[in-house]
Amino acid sequence: MADDGSAQSTTVWPLPKFHFQVKWDSQELSFQEVSGLDIEAQPIEYRHGNSTEFSTIKMPGIQKSGNITMKKGIFKSDNKFWDWFVQIKMNTIKRVPITISLLDEAHAPVMVWTVKNAWPTKITGTDLKSDGNEVAIESIEIAHEGITIANK
């Protein structure tokens, strides 16, 4: 009897990355690409004066997150990015939570990244080419104050 794969465990294959959802504050937005979901602990190098080793030791320091970049197609009369960006006034901006979910076949979240206090730091419009046939894509770069990850 041939194996059609239906009896396999869900842990055999990794999840595809093309099925995801982004919730921006309370509304859901569609994106083509999301990147920059990273976090790192900056190393602190230290050597005490009476150490017999002639090298430093490394300890974990402050955690740091990079900016998140999201890309989407440009639609007529869709100015959500620009409307949010123009609200920046001398250290005052509406900071919103962003939830990015990797979904399974049943559209249920499997892995969820929650971004705290996000705000726009850069918007990049599309490039224009008279001989191109690509879709117009814009991107927004988001600064934030931390990411939490939950596996469901």
DSSP file (Angstrom, degrees, kcal/mol; ACC not computed):
  #  RESIDUE AA STRUCTURE BP1 BP2  ACC     N-H-->O    O-->H-N    N-H-->O    O-->H-N    TCO  KAPPA ALPHA  PHI   PSI    X-CA   Y-CA   Z-CA
    1    1 A M              0   0    0      0, 0.0     2,-0.2     0, 0.0     0, 0.0   0.000 360.0 360.0 360.0 133.0    0.0    0.0    0.0
    2    2 A A        -     0   0    0      1,-0.1     2,-0.7     2,-0.0     0, 0.0  -0.481 360.0-122.9 -78.0 144.4    1.4    3.4   -1.0
    3    3 A D        -     0   0    0     -2,-0.2    -1,-0.1     1,-0.1     0, 0.0  -0.787  23.5-175.4 -89.3 116.4    1.9    6.0    1.7
    4    4 A D        -     0   0    0     -2,-0.7    -1,-0.1     1,-0.0    -2,-0.0   0.442  45.0-115.2 -91.1   0.4    0.0    9.2    0.8
    5    5 A G  S >  S+     0   0    0      1,-0.0     3,-1.2     2,-0.0    -2,-0.1   0.375  84.4 116.8  87.1  -4.5    1.4   11.1    3.8
    6    6 A S  T 3  S+     0   0    0      1,-0.3    -1,-0.0     0, 0.0    -3,-0.0   0.748  73.7  52.8 -70.9 -22.5   -2.0   11.5    5.6
    7    7 A A  T 3  S+     0   0    0      2,-0.0    -1,-0.3     0, 0.0     2,-0.0   0.422  84.9 116.6 -91.9   1.8   -0.8    9.5    8.6
    8    8 A Q  S <  S-     0   0    0     -3,-1.2     2,-0.1     1,-0.1    -4,-0.0  -0.339  71.0-106.8 -72.8 152.1    2.3   11.5    9.2
    9    9 A S    >   -     0   0    0      1,-0.1     3,-1.3    -2,-0.0     4,-0.4  -0.369  22.1-121.6 -71.1 154.3    2.8   13.5   12.4
   10   10 A T  T 3  S+     0   0    0      1,-0.2     3,-0.2     2,-0.1    -1,-0.1   0.610 110.1  63.7 -72.9 -10.6    2.5   17.3   12.2
   11   11 A T  T 3  S+     0   0    0      1,-0.2    -1,-0.2     3,-0.0    -2,-0.0   0.433  82.4  79.5 -92.4   1.0    6.1   17.5   13.5
   12   12 A V  S <  S+     0   0    0     -3,-1.3    -1,-0.2     1,-0.1    -2,-0.1   0.908  94.0  42.3 -74.4 -42.0    7.7   15.8   10.5
   13   13 A W  S    S-     0   0    0     -4,-0.4    -1,-0.1    -3,-0.2     2,-0.0  -0.850  84.1-120.5-110.6 140.0    7.6   18.8    8.2
   14   14 A P        -     0   0    0      0, 0.0    -2,-0.0     0, 0.0    -3,-0.0  -0.335  41.5 -93.8 -69.9 160.7    8.5   22.4    9.0
   15   15 A L        -     0   0    0      1,-0.1     2,-0.1     2,-0.0    89,-0.1  -0.481  35.8-116.7 -76.0 142.2    5.9   25.1    8.5
   16   16 A P        -     0   0    0      0, 0.0     3,-0.4     0, 0.0    87,-0.1  -0.505  16.3-143.6 -72.9 150.5    5.7   27.0    5.2
   17   17 A K  S    S+     0   0    0      1,-0.2    -2,-0.0    -2,-0.1     3,-0.0   0.378  82.6  80.1 -98.4   5.0    6.4   30.7    5.6
   18   18 A F  S    S+     0   0    0      1,-0.1     2,-0.8    85,-0.0    -1,-0.2   0.556  76.8  74.3 -90.2  -6.5    4.0   32.1    3.0
   19   19 A H        +     0   0    0     -3,-0.4    84,-2.9    84,-0.2     2,-0.3  -0.838  67.1 131.0-111.5  95.8    0.8   31.8    5.1
   20   20 A F  E     -A  102   0A   0     -2,-0.8     2,-0.3    82,-0.2    82,-0.2  -0.911  40.0-146.6-142.5 167.1    0.8   34.6    7.7
   21   21 A Q  E     -A  101   0A   0     80,-2.2    80,-2.8    -2,-0.3     2,-0.5  -0.990   5.6-155.2-138.0 142.4   -1.3   37.4    9.1
   22   22 A V  E     -AB 100  29A   0      7,-0.8     7,-2.3    -2,-0.3     2,-0.6  -0.981   3.5-165.6-123.2 123.6   -0.5   40.9   10.5
   23   23 A K  E     -AB  99  28A   0     76,-3.1    76,-2.6    -2,-0.5     2,-0.7  -0.947   5.3-162.4-109.8 121.1   -2.7   42.7   13.0
   24   24 A W  E >   -AB  98  27A   0      3,-3.2     3,-2.1    -2,-0.6     2,-0.8  -0.896  66.7 -50.0-106.2 104.6   -1.9   46.4   13.3
   25   25 A D  T 3  S-     0   0    0     72,-2.6    74,-0.1    -2,-0.7    -2,-0.0  -0.553 125.0 -24.3  60.8-106.4   -3.4   47.7   16.5
   26   26 A S  T 3  S+     0   0    0     -2,-0.8     2,-0.3     2,-0.0    -1,-0.3   0.504 124.6  79.9-111.9  -5.6   -6.9   46.3   16.0
   27   27 A Q  E <  S-B   24   0A   0     -3,-2.1    -3,-3.2     0, 0.0     2,-0.5  -0.747  72.8-126.6-106.7 152.8   -7.1   46.0   12.2
   28   28 A E  E     -B   23   0A   0     -2,-0.3     2,-0.3    -5,-0.2    -5,-0.2  -0.820  26.4-170.1 -96.5 129.8   -5.8   43.3   10.0
   29   29 A L  E     -B   22   0A   0     -7,-2.3    -7,-0.8    -2,-0.5     2,-0.5  -0.887  18.9-127.1-118.4 150.7   -3.5   44.4    7.1
   30   30 A S        -     0   0    0     -2,-0.3     2,-0.3    -9,-0.1    43,-0.1  -0.835  29.6-180.0 -99.2 131.4   -2.2   42.3    4.1
   31   31 A F        -     0   0    0     -2,-0.5    41,-0.3   -11,-0.2   -11,-0.1  -0.934  29.9-150.0-128.6 152.4    1.5   42.3    3.5
   32   32 A Q  S    S+     0   0    0     39,-3.0     2,-0.3    -2,-0.3    40,-0.2   0.800  85.4   9.0 -84.4 -34.9    3.7   40.6    0.9
   33   33 A E  E     -E   71   0B   0     38,-1.6    38,-2.7     2,-0.0     2,-0.4  -0.998  54.2-169.0-152.4 141.0    6.7   40.3    3.1
   34   34 A V  E     +E   70   0B   0     -2,-0.3     2,-0.3    36,-0.2    36,-0.2  -0.998  21.3 165.3-130.2 128.3    7.7   40.8    6.7
   35   35 A S  E     +E   69   0B   0     34,-2.7    34,-2.7    -2,-0.4     3,-0.1  -0.952  42.3  58.9-140.0 160.9   11.3   40.7    7.8
   36   36 A G        +     0   0    0     -2,-0.3     2,-2.1    32,-0.2    30,-0.2   0.676  48.1 150.0  96.8  21.3   13.4   41.7   10.8
   37   37 A L        +     0   0    0     -3,-0.1     2,-0.3    32,-0.1    -1,-0.1  -0.480  37.4 126.3 -83.2  70.4   11.8   39.5   13.5
   38   38 A D        -     0   0    0     -2,-2.1    28,-0.7    28,-0.2     2,-0.3  -0.893  38.5-174.1-130.5 158.8   15.1   39.2   15.4
   39   39 A I  E     -H   65   0C   0     -2,-0.3     2,-0.3    26,-0.2    26,-0.2  -0.987   9.0-176.1-146.9 144.9   16.4   39.8   18.9
   40   40 A E  E     -H   64   0C   0     24,-2.7    24,-3.3    -2,-0.3     2,-0.6  -0.978  25.1-131.0-142.6 155.1   19.9   39.6   20.3
   41   41 A A  E     -H   63   0C   0     -2,-0.3    22,-0.2    22,-0.2    21,-0.1  -0.945  30.8-131.3-104.7 119.2   21.7   40.0   23.6
   42   42 A Q  E     -     0   0C   0     20,-2.6    19,-1.7    -2,-0.6     2,-0.2  -0.537  25.0-123.1 -71.9 128.8   24.7   42.3   23.2
   43   43 A P  E     -H   60   0C   0      0, 0.0     2,-0.5     0, 0.0    -1,-0.1  -0.472  15.7-149.8 -75.9 143.2   27.8   40.7   24.7
   44   44 A I  E     -H   59   0C   0     15,-3.1    15,-2.5    -2,-0.2     2,-0.4  -0.959  10.2-148.3-109.0 124.6   29.7   42.4   27.5
   45   45 A E  E     +H   58   0C   0     -2,-0.5     2,-0.3    13,-0.2    13,-0.2  -0.808  24.9 171.2 -95.4 133.6   33.4   41.7   27.6
   46   46 A Y  E     +H   57   0C   0     11,-2.5    11,-3.3    -2,-0.4     2,-0.3  -0.997  18.7 177.8-144.5 143.1   35.0   41.7   31.0
   47   47 A R        -     0   0    0     -2,-0.3     2,-0.2     9,-0.2     9,-0.1  -0.930  22.2-141.3-144.8 121.9   38.4   40.8   32.6
   48   48 A H    >   -     0   0    0     -2,-0.3     3,-1.6     1,-0.1    -2,-0.0  -0.530  27.1-112.4 -82.7 155.3   39.1   41.3   36.2
   49   49 A G  T 3  S+     0   0    0      1,-0.3    -1,-0.1    -2,-0.2     0, 0.0   0.755 111.0  45.7 -62.3 -32.5   42.6   42.5   37.2
   50   50 A N  T 3  S+     0   0    0      2,-0.0    -1,-0.3     0, 0.0     2,-0.2   0.137  80.1 134.5-100.7  22.1   43.9   39.4   38.9
   51   51 A S    <   -     0   0    0     -3,-1.6    -4,-0.0     1,-0.1     0, 0.0  -0.474  51.0-148.4 -69.8 137.5   42.7   37.0   36.3
   52   52 A T  S    S+     0   0    0     -2,-0.2     2,-0.3     2,-0.0    -1,-0.1   0.636  78.6  84.3 -80.2 -13.6   45.3   34.3   35.3
   53   53 A E  S    S-     0   0    0      2,-0.1    -2,-0.1     1,-0.1     0, 0.0  -0.687  73.5-145.3 -86.8 141.7   43.8   34.3   31.8
   54   54 A F  S    S+     0   0    0     -2,-0.3     2,-0.3     2,-0.1    -1,-0.1  -0.183  76.0  69.1 -99.5  40.8   45.0   36.9   29.4
   55   55 A S  S    S-     0   0    0     -9,-0.1     2,-0.2     0, 0.0    -2,-0.1  -0.949  82.2-103.5-147.5 166.9   41.7   37.2   27.7
   56   56 A T        -     0   0    0     -2,-0.3     2,-0.3    -9,-0.1    -9,-0.2  -0.474  23.8-131.7 -89.3 161.5   38.2   38.5   28.5
   57   57 A I  E     -H   46   0C   0    -11,-3.3   -11,-2.5    -2,-0.2     2,-0.5  -0.792  20.6-131.5-104.2 157.8   35.1   36.6   29.4
   58   58 A K  E     -H   45   0C   0     -2,-0.3   -13,-0.2   -13,-0.2   -11,-0.0  -0.938  23.2-178.6-116.3 133.1   31.8   37.4   27.7
   59   59 A M  E     -H   44   0C   0    -15,-2.5   -15,-3.1    -2,-0.5     2,-0.2  -0.915  36.2 -98.6-123.8 151.0   28.5   37.9   29.5
   60   60 A P  E     +H   43   0C   0      0, 0.0   -18,-0.1     0, 0.0     3,-0.1  -0.511  47.6 177.9 -70.6 136.8   25.1   38.6   28.1
   61   61 A G  E     -     0   0C   0    -19,-1.7     2,-0.1     1,-0.3   -17,-0.1  -0.017  41.4 -17.4-113.2-142.8   24.2   42.2   28.2
   62   62 A I  E     -     0   0C   0    -21,-0.1   -20,-2.6     1,-0.1    -1,-0.3  -0.376  66.5-119.2 -68.6 140.0   21.2   44.3   27.2
   63   63 A Q  E     -H   41   0C   0    -22,-0.2     2,-0.4    -3,-0.1   -22,-0.2  -0.582  31.1-167.4 -80.2 144.7   18.8   42.8   24.7
   64   64 A K  E     -H   40   0C   0    -24,-3.3   -24,-2.7    -2,-0.2     2,-0.4  -0.995   8.4-159.3-136.4 137.6   18.4   44.6   21.4
   65   65 A S  E     -H   39   0C   0     -2,-0.4   -26,-0.2   -26,-0.2    79,-0.2  -0.935  15.2-134.7-116.3 141.3   15.8   44.2   18.6
   66   66 A G        -     0   0    0    -28,-0.7   -28,-0.2    -2,-0.4     2,-0.1  -0.341  37.2 -85.0 -81.7 171.5   16.3   45.3   15.0
   67   67 A N        -     0   0    0     -2,-0.1     2,-0.4    76,-0.1    76,-0.2  -0.449  39.5-126.7 -75.1 152.2   13.7   47.2   13.0
   68   68 A I  E     - F   0 142B   0     74,-2.3    74,-3.4    -2,-0.1     2,-0.5  -0.860  18.2-155.5-101.9 133.6   10.9   45.3   11.3
   69   69 A T  E     -EF  35 141B   0    -34,-2.7   -34,-2.7    -2,-0.4     2,-0.4  -0.937   9.9-173.7-111.8 130.6   10.3   45.8    7.6
   70   70 A M  E     -EF  34 140B   0     70,-2.5    70,-2.4    -2,-0.5     2,-0.4  -0.983   4.2-163.0-125.0 134.8    7.0   45.1    6.0
   71   71 A K  E     +EF  33 139B   0    -38,-2.7   -39,-3.0    -2,-0.4   -38,-1.6  -0.924  15.0 162.4-119.7 141.8    6.2   45.3    2.3
   72   72 A K  E     - F   0 138B   0     66,-2.5    66,-2.8    -2,-0.4   -41,-0.1  -0.978  40.3 -90.8-150.5 162.0    2.8   45.5    0.5
   73   73 A G  E     - F   0 137B   0     -2,-0.3     2,-0.5    64,-0.2    64,-0.2  -0.401  42.7-113.9 -71.5 151.0    1.3   46.4   -2.8
   74   74 A I        -     0   0    0     62,-2.4     2,-0.3    -2,-0.1    62,-0.2  -0.763  34.6-170.3 -89.8 128.8    0.2   50.0   -3.4
   75   75 A F    >   -     0   0    0     -2,-0.5     3,-1.7     3,-0.2     2,-0.1  -0.856  33.9 -88.8-117.0 153.6   -3.6   50.4   -3.8
   76   76 A K  T 3  S+     0   0    0     -2,-0.3     3,-0.1     1,-0.3    -1,-0.0  -0.378 110.6   3.4 -61.0 132.9   -5.6   53.5   -4.9
   77   77 A S  T 3  S+     0   0    0      1,-0.2     2,-0.8    -2,-0.1    -1,-0.3   0.668  92.5 133.1  64.0  21.8   -6.5   55.7   -1.9
   78   78 A D    <   +     0   0    0     -3,-1.7    -3,-0.2     1,-0.1    -1,-0.2  -0.860  12.6 149.6-103.9 100.8   -4.6   53.6    0.6
   79   79 A N     >  +     0   0    0     -2,-0.8     4,-3.0     1,-0.1     5,-0.3  -0.018  22.0 125.6-119.5  28.4   -2.5   56.0    2.7
   80   80 A K  H  > S+     0   0    0      1,-0.2     4,-1.9     2,-0.2     5,-0.2   0.906  77.3  47.1 -57.2 -45.4   -2.4   54.1    6.0
   81   81 A F  H  > S+     0   0    0      1,-0.2     4,-2.5     2,-0.2    -1,-0.2   0.949 115.7  44.1 -60.9 -50.0    1.4   54.2    6.2
   82   82 A W  H  > S+     0   0    0      1,-0.2     4,-2.4     2,-0.2    -2,-0.2   0.883 111.0  54.0 -65.8 -39.9    1.7   57.9    5.3
   83   83 A D  H  < S+     0   0    0     -4,-3.0     4,-0.3     1,-0.2    -1,-0.2   0.892 112.8  44.1 -61.8 -39.0   -1.2   58.9    7.7
   84   84 A W  H >< S+     0   0    0     -4,-1.9     3,-1.0    -5,-0.3    -2,-0.2   0.903 112.8  52.0 -70.8 -41.6    0.6   57.2   10.5
   85   85 A F  H >< S+     0   0    0     -4,-2.5     3,-1.7     1,-0.2    -2,-0.2   0.876 102.7  57.0 -65.3 -39.5    4.0   58.6    9.6
   86   86 A V  T 3< S+     0   0    0     -4,-2.4    -1,-0.2     1,-0.3    -2,-0.2   0.589  91.3  74.0 -71.9  -7.9    2.9   62.3    9.5
   87   87 A Q  T <   +     0   0    0     -3,-1.0     2,-0.4    -4,-0.3    -1,-0.3   0.601  68.2 113.2 -76.9 -10.6    1.7   62.0   13.0
   88   88 A I    <   +     0   0    0     -3,-1.7     2,-0.4    -4,-0.2     5,-0.2  -0.490  39.6 167.4 -67.8 119.8    5.3   62.1   14.3
   89   89 A K  B >   -I   92   0D   0      3,-2.3     3,-1.7    -2,-0.4    -2,-0.0  -0.932  62.5 -45.8-137.5 110.6    5.8   65.4   16.2
   90   90 A M  T 3  S-     0   0    0     -2,-0.4     3,-0.1     1,-0.3    -2,-0.0   0.799 123.1 -31.3  33.7  69.1    8.8   66.0   18.3
   91   91 A N  T 3  S+     0   0    0      1,-0.2     2,-0.5     0, 0.0    -1,-0.3   0.631 115.6 110.8  69.5  17.7    9.0   62.6   20.2
   92   92 A T  B <   +I   89   0D   0     -3,-1.7    -3,-2.3    -5,-0.1     2,-0.3  -0.982  33.1 140.2-123.0 124.6    5.2   62.1   20.2
   93   93 A I        -     0   0    0     -2,-0.5     2,-0.6    -5,-0.2    -5,-0.1  -0.976  56.7-102.6-155.5 145.3    3.7   59.4   18.1
   94   94 A K        -     0   0    0     -2,-0.3     2,-0.4   -10,-0.2    -7,-0.1  -0.637  39.0-154.9 -72.1 117.6    0.9   56.9   18.5
   95   95 A R        -     0   0    0     -2,-0.6    24,-0.2    24,-0.1    22,-0.1  -0.820  14.0-170.3 -96.9 133.9    2.6   53.6   19.3
   96   96 A V  E     - C   0 118A   0     22,-2.3    22,-2.7    -2,-0.4     2,-0.3  -0.886  24.0-115.0-124.8 152.4    0.7   50.5   18.5
   97   97 A P  E     -     0   0A   0      0, 0.0   -72,-2.6     0, 0.0     2,-0.4  -0.670  28.6-158.6 -81.1 143.0    1.0   46.8   19.2
   98   98 A I  E     -AC  24 115A   0     17,-1.8    17,-3.5    -2,-0.3     2,-0.5  -0.988   3.2-162.0-123.2 132.2    1.6   44.6   16.1
   99   99 A T  E     -AC  23 114A   0    -76,-2.6   -76,-3.1    -2,-0.4     2,-0.5  -0.966   3.8-170.6-116.9 123.1    0.8   40.9   16.1
  100  100 A I  E     -AC  22 113A   0     13,-3.0    13,-3.2    -2,-0.5     2,-0.4  -0.962   9.8-170.1-115.0 122.0    2.4   38.7   13.3
  101  101 A S  E     -AC  21 112A   0    -80,-2.8   -80,-2.2    -2,-0.5     2,-0.5  -0.943  19.9-146.3-120.2 131.1    1.1   35.2   13.2
  102  102 A L  E     -AC  20 111A   0      9,-3.0     8,-3.4    -2,-0.4     9,-1.2  -0.839  31.8-150.1 -87.9 126.9    2.3   32.2   11.2
  103  103 A L  E     - C   0 109A   0    -84,-2.9   -84,-0.2    -2,-0.5     2,-0.1  -0.683   7.0-141.1-107.2 152.6   -0.8   30.2   10.2
  104  104 A D    >   -     0   0    0      4,-2.2     3,-1.9    -2,-0.3    -1,-0.1  -0.252  47.2 -78.7 -94.2-170.5   -1.4   26.5    9.6
  105  105 A E  T 3  S+     0   0    0      1,-0.3    -2,-0.0     2,-0.1    -1,-0.0   0.777 132.0  53.3 -63.0 -27.1   -3.6   24.9    7.0
  106  106 A A  T 3  S-     0   0    0      2,-0.1    -1,-0.3     1,-0.0    -3,-0.0   0.256 118.8-110.8 -91.6  11.9   -6.7   25.6    9.0
  107  107 A H  S <  S+     0   0    0     -3,-1.9    -2,-0.1     1,-0.3    -4,-0.0   0.699  74.0 138.9  66.2  22.5   -5.8   29.3    9.3
  108  108 A A        -     0   0    0      1,-0.1    -4,-2.2     2,-0.0    -1,-0.3  -0.774  61.7-103.2 -95.9 142.3   -5.0   29.0   13.0
  109  109 A P  E     +C  103   0A   0      0, 0.0    -6,-0.2     0, 0.0     3,-0.1  -0.427  39.5 171.5 -66.1 133.4   -2.0   30.7   14.5
  110  110 A V  E    S+     0   0A   0     -8,-3.4    42,-3.2     1,-0.4     2,-0.4   0.720  73.9  18.8-108.0 -39.6    0.9   28.3   15.1
  111  111 A M  E    S-CD 102 151A   0     -9,-1.2    -9,-3.0    40,-0.2     2,-0.4  -0.999  72.2-165.5-135.6 132.7    3.6   30.9   16.0
  112  112 A V  E     -CD 101 150A   0     38,-2.9    38,-2.5    -2,-0.4     2,-0.5  -0.975   8.1-163.9-128.5 125.0    2.9   34.4   17.1
  113  113 A W  E     -CD 100 149A   0    -13,-3.2   -13,-3.0    -2,-0.4     2,-0.6  -0.932  10.3-162.4-103.0 124.1    5.3   37.4   17.3
  114  114 A T  E     -CD  99 148A   0     34,-2.8    34,-2.2    -2,-0.5     2,-0.5  -0.945   4.2-157.3-110.7 120.7    3.9   40.3   19.4
  115  115 A V  E     -CD  98 147A   0    -17,-3.5   -17,-1.8    -2,-0.6     2,-0.4  -0.841  11.0-142.2-102.1 129.0    5.7   43.6   18.8
  116  116 A K  E     -     0   0A   0     30,-2.5    29,-2.7    -2,-0.5    30,-0.2  -0.752  68.7  -9.6 -99.1 135.2    5.4   46.2   21.6
  117  117 A N  E    S-     0   0A   0     -2,-0.4    -1,-0.2    27,-0.2     2,-0.2   0.892  81.1-173.7  52.5  54.5    5.1   49.9   21.1
  118  118 A A  E     +C   96   0A   0    -22,-2.7   -22,-2.3    -3,-0.4    26,-0.2  -0.513  10.8 169.7 -81.9 145.7    5.7   50.0   17.4
  119  119 A W  E     -G  143   0B   0     24,-2.2    24,-2.6   -24,-0.2     2,-0.3  -0.983  37.9 -96.9-151.2 153.1    6.0   53.2   15.4
  120  120 A P  E     +G  142   0B   0      0, 0.0    22,-0.2     0, 0.0     3,-0.1  -0.508  35.7 168.9 -77.6 134.4    7.1   54.0   11.8
  121  121 A T  E     +     0   0B   0     20,-3.0     2,-0.3     1,-0.4    21,-0.2   0.602  68.3  12.4-113.5 -20.3   10.7   55.1   11.3
  122  122 A K  E     -G  141   0B   0     19,-1.3    19,-3.4     2,-0.0     2,-0.4  -0.961  53.8-163.9-159.3 138.5   10.9   55.0    7.5
  123  123 A I  E     -G  140   0B   0     -2,-0.3     2,-0.5    17,-0.2    17,-0.2  -0.993   9.3-164.7-123.0 132.2    8.6   54.6    4.5
  124  124 A T  E     -G  139   0B   0     15,-3.0    15,-2.7    -2,-0.4    -2,-0.0  -0.969   9.2-151.2-118.8 120.4   10.0   53.6    1.1
  125  125 A G        -     0   0    0     -2,-0.5    13,-0.1    13,-0.2     2,-0.1  -0.186  34.0 -80.3 -77.1 177.5    7.8   54.2   -2.0
  126  126 A T        -     0   0    0      1,-0.1     2,-0.3    12,-0.1    -1,-0.2  -0.326  38.1-115.2 -76.5 158.6    8.0   52.1   -5.1
  127  127 A D        -     0   0    0     10,-0.2     2,-0.5    -2,-0.1    10,-0.2  -0.714  29.8-138.0 -87.5 150.2   10.5   52.5   -7.8
  128  128 A L        +     0   0    0     -2,-0.3     2,-0.4     8,-0.1     8,-0.0  -0.936  24.2 174.2-115.9 129.5    9.0   53.5  -11.2
  129  129 A K    >   -     0   0    0     -2,-0.5     3,-1.0     1,-0.1    -2,-0.0  -0.995  25.7-151.9-136.4 128.7   10.1   52.0  -14.5
  130  130 A S  T 3  S+     0   0    0     -2,-0.4    -1,-0.1     1,-0.2    -2,-0.0   0.740 100.6  42.7 -71.7 -21.7    8.5   52.7  -17.8
  131  131 A D  T 3  S+     0   0    0      2,-0.0    -1,-0.2     0, 0.0     2,-0.2   0.271  95.5 102.9-107.2  11.7    9.5   49.3  -19.2
  132  132 A G    <   -     0   0    0     -3,-1.0    -3,-0.0     1,-0.1    -4,-0.0  -0.506  48.6-166.5 -91.7 161.9    8.6   47.2  -16.1
  133  133 A N        +     0   0    0     -2,-0.2     2,-0.1     2,-0.1    -1,-0.1   0.049  48.9 119.8-132.3  25.2    5.6   45.0  -15.5
  134  134 A E        -     0   0    0      1,-0.1     2,-0.2     3,-0.0    -2,-0.1  -0.440  69.2 -98.8 -87.7 164.7    5.9   44.5  -11.8
  135  135 A V        -     0   0    0     -2,-0.1     2,-0.4     1,-0.1    -1,-0.1  -0.568  42.9-104.5 -77.4 144.1    3.4   45.4   -9.1
  136  136 A A        -     0   0    0     -2,-0.2   -62,-2.4   -62,-0.2     2,-0.4  -0.603  43.9-169.6 -72.9 124.1    4.0   48.7   -7.2
  137  137 A I  E     -F   73   0B   0     -2,-0.4     2,-0.3   -64,-0.2   -64,-0.2  -0.955   9.9-171.1-121.2 134.0    5.4   47.8   -3.8
  138  138 A E  E     -F   72   0B   0    -66,-2.8   -66,-2.5    -2,-0.4     2,-0.3  -0.881   8.8-155.6-117.3 156.2    5.9   50.1   -0.8
  139  139 A S  E     -FG  71 124B   0    -15,-2.7   -15,-3.0    -2,-0.3     2,-0.4  -0.951   5.9-158.1-132.8 153.2    7.6   49.3    2.5
  140  140 A I  E     -FG  70 123B   0    -70,-2.4   -70,-2.5    -2,-0.3     2,-0.5  -0.991  10.2-147.1-128.8 137.3    7.5   50.6    6.0
  141  141 A E  E     -FG  69 122B   0    -19,-3.4   -20,-3.0    -2,-0.4   -19,-1.3  -0.910  17.6-156.7-106.0 130.4   10.2   50.2    8.6
  142  142 A I  E     -FG  68 120B   0    -74,-3.4   -74,-2.3    -2,-0.5     2,-0.3  -0.913   7.3-158.4-114.6 126.5    9.0   49.8   12.2
  143  143 A A  E     + G   0 119B   0    -24,-2.6   -24,-2.2    -2,-0.5     2,-0.3  -0.743  25.4 167.9 -93.0 151.8   10.9   50.6   15.3
  144  144 A H        -     0   0    0     -2,-0.3   -27,-0.2   -26,-0.2   -79,-0.2  -0.905  43.8-116.5-154.4 178.7    9.7   48.9   18.5
  145  145 A E  S    S-     0   0    0    -29,-2.7     2,-0.1     1,-0.4   -28,-0.1  -0.031  82.1 -35.5-117.4  28.4   10.5   48.2   22.1
  146  146 A G        -     0   0    0    -30,-0.2   -30,-2.5   -29,-0.0     2,-0.4  -0.396  48.6-120.9 133.7 153.7   10.6   44.4   22.1
  147  147 A I  E     -D  115   0A   0    -32,-0.2     2,-0.4    -2,-0.1   -32,-0.2  -0.974  15.7-164.6-124.4 136.1    9.3   41.2   20.6
  148  148 A T  E     -D  114   0A   0    -34,-2.2   -34,-2.8    -2,-0.4     2,-0.4  -0.955  11.0-151.9-116.3 145.2    7.7   38.3   22.4
  149  149 A I  E     -D  113   0A   0     -2,-0.4     2,-0.4   -36,-0.2   -36,-0.2  -0.949  10.8-174.2-119.9 133.7    7.2   34.9   20.7
  150  150 A A  E     -D  112   0A   0    -38,-2.5   -38,-2.9    -2,-0.4     2,-0.5  -0.994  11.4-154.7-128.3 127.1    4.5   32.4   21.5
  151  151 A N  E      D  111   0A   0     -2,-0.4   -40,-0.2   -40,-0.2   -41,-0.1  -0.877 360.0 360.0 -97.8 130.0    4.2   28.9   20.0
  152  152 A K              0   0    0    -42,-3.2   -41,-0.1    -2,-0.5    -1,-0.1   0.427 360.0 360.0-100.3 360.0    0.7   27.6   20.0
